[in-house]
Amino acid sequence: MVRSRAARSRSRDPLPRLRARCLALPETSERLSHGEPTWFVREKTVFVTYSNRHHDDRLAFWCAALPGDQQALVEAHPDRFFVPPYVGHRGWLGVYLDVPVDWEEIGEFVTEAYRVVAPKRLAAQLDAAPASRR
């Protein structure tokens, strides 16, 4: 039986790909927070946290988001996005990883989350970096 590309993407562990996207950004680090892999800017400010069925039966990540993005995405695509517990009231976005995902789009969410919380000078390094490093 040949499985579809979408089914294959759901069956693979998304953590290594998410980790690679997060750690490719300047001055980021990873450590466990509340039992889940979490990525920080300069060892102190969280920009992405993994959620491996931590609060429900879903595989997802939570990330900082620009004002208005959370509401627009959750309303438009509730099958892909949600308001995460604890940080949702601050506009953070929940992104399901147990559905077919577009890893280019995931990379954009991760990069935008970084820009939201990183110091301006550090975030500006993204504009100076070649696209292949982002």
Salt bridges, closest charged atoms under 4 A:
GLU27 OE1 - ARG42 NE 2.84
GLU30 OE1 - ARG19 NE 2.66
GLU36 OE2 - HIS54 ND1 3.15
ASP98 OD2 - ARG58 NE 2.70
GLU105 OE1 - ARG80 NH2 2.16
ASP127 OD1 - ARG115 NH2 3.11
